[in-house]
Amino acid sequence: MSAPTPYIECECGLLVDLAGDPTVPIELDWSSGTFYLVVSPTRSVMLRACAFCGARIVDPNSASDAGMCSCECMQIWALDPEIPIQWNENTKQFLISGLGPLRYCFACGGRLPGSESAHFMVPSEAERTEFFQRFRAANIKSIEDAILAFGTPPNVDLICAPMDRVGVKNVRRQIIYSDTWTTIVGIIQEMEDGEIIAIAHGKVIPKKA
């Protein structure tokens, strides 16, 4: 059996976490080390950059800051009813339902509208390891178990209404730990079928005044 092809991890670390979440339409093809946006069981779109931190994941030697997006791929994809990318006319941002606004273009890595303040810290591997080890050790089965294991964060983002995830599975509730660690945000989600999922990604660096 051949070894998996190494993939290029983005700066925020969110892409690889999302690729491991069966409820998110992002997959990592281990045979090629390529990330894809899953459109349907028979259709997918190759991702060339992370939409959350802007890092190039196909051609890492390209400039890390490609300026504002001008390739128009996101606009085209947002018009395709099969692709889970949407344009929110009120906020003037592209988004994927359940994941929030996209800061950078998946195709060229260019900045999207509303992305000016979106810069992410590089997650500490020690903090990521601690988060997932504590999650597994606590045998968390509900949001209440998560609060017992990690405590109640100062700012609780608890979703009580279902959050549509491209028709695959809904998030029933989630809790976000944004102040517990220095470089990561820890998220624990309770799905509609009772499954509990843990996600960790780099914190957003506040915009300088």
QUIMO-V341783 format. One record per residue. N is the residue number from 1. PSI is psi in whole degrees, -180 to 180 (999 if undefined). BURIAL is # if it has 24 or more other ideal C-beta (glycine too) atoms within 12 Angstrom, else .. Layout:
BEGIN
n	psi	burial
N	PSI	BURIAL
N	PSI	BURIAL
END
This chain:
BEGIN
n	psi	burial
1	129	.
2	151	.
3	150	.
4	147	.
5	129	.
6	138	.
7	160	#
8	115	#
9	140	#
10	174	#
11	-37	#
12	-19	#
13	2	#
14	-34	#
15	-47	#
16	-33	#
17	-44	#
18	-34	#
19	-23	#
20	-1	.
21	112	#
22	-12	.
23	-6	#
24	134	#
25	43	#
26	129	#
27	154	#
28	118	#
29	104	.
30	-23	.
31	-25	.
32	-9	.
33	29	.
34	138	#
35	144	#
36	147	#
37	116	#
38	121	#
39	-44	.
40	173	.
41	-20	.
42	6	.
43	136	.
44	161	.
45	126	#
46	135	.
47	131	#
48	-13	#
49	159	#
50	130	#
51	-3	#
52	-32	#
53	-12	#
54	-2	#
55	138	#
56	132	#
57	3	#
58	-45	#
59	82	.
60	-14	.
61	-8	.
62	161	.
63	137	.
64	-28	.
65	103	.
66	9	#
67	-165	.
68	144	.
69	134	#
70	6	.
71	-19	.
72	10	.
73	-41	#
74	-40	#
75	-42	.
76	-44	.
77	-36	#
78	-23	#
79	-13	.
80	115	.
81	-17	.
82	-23	.
83	129	#
84	20	#
85	132	#
86	157	#
87	123	#
88	109	.
89	-29	.
90	-44	.
91	-9	.
92	46	.
93	151	#
94	148	#
95	163	#
96	126	#
97	128	#
98	-16	#
99	-13	#
100	-168	#
101	145	#
102	130	#
103	-28	#
104	156	#
105	132	#
106	-24	#
107	-49	#
108	-12	#
109	1	#
110	154	#
111	142	#
112	165	#
113	134	#
114	8	.
115	2	#
116	-32	.
117	7	.
118	95	#
119	135	#
120	145	#
121	153	#
122	120	.
123	138	#
124	126	.
125	-34	.
126	-40	.
127	-41	#
128	-45	#
129	-44	.
130	-44	#
131	-50	#
132	-33	#
133	-43	.
134	-38	#
135	-47	#
136	-41	.
137	-32	.
138	-10	.
139	53	.
140	129	#
141	-5	.
142	170	.
143	-37	#
144	-40	.
145	-38	.
146	-41	#
147	-37	.
148	-38	.
149	-40	#
150	-10	#
151	172	.
152	117	.
153	156	.
154	-39	.
155	98	.
156	120	.
157	90	#
158	109	#
159	122	#
160	-26	.
161	145	.
162	145	.
163	109	#
164	129	.
165	72	#
166	36	#
167	7	.
168	-56	#
169	145	#
170	149	#
171	119	#
172	-48	#
173	155	#
174	156	#
175	137	#
176	126	#
177	95	#
178	-12	.
179	3	.
180	-35	#
181	164	#
182	-40	.
183	-11	#
184	156	#
185	126	#
186	131	#
187	132	#
188	125	#
189	140	#
190	116	#
191	169	#
192	-24	#
193	8	.
194	-9	.
195	142	.
196	129	#
197	139	#
198	137	#
199	140	#
200	135	#
201	166	#
202	145	#
203	153	#
204	132	#
205	123	.
206	144	.
207	133	.
208	142	.
209	999	.
END
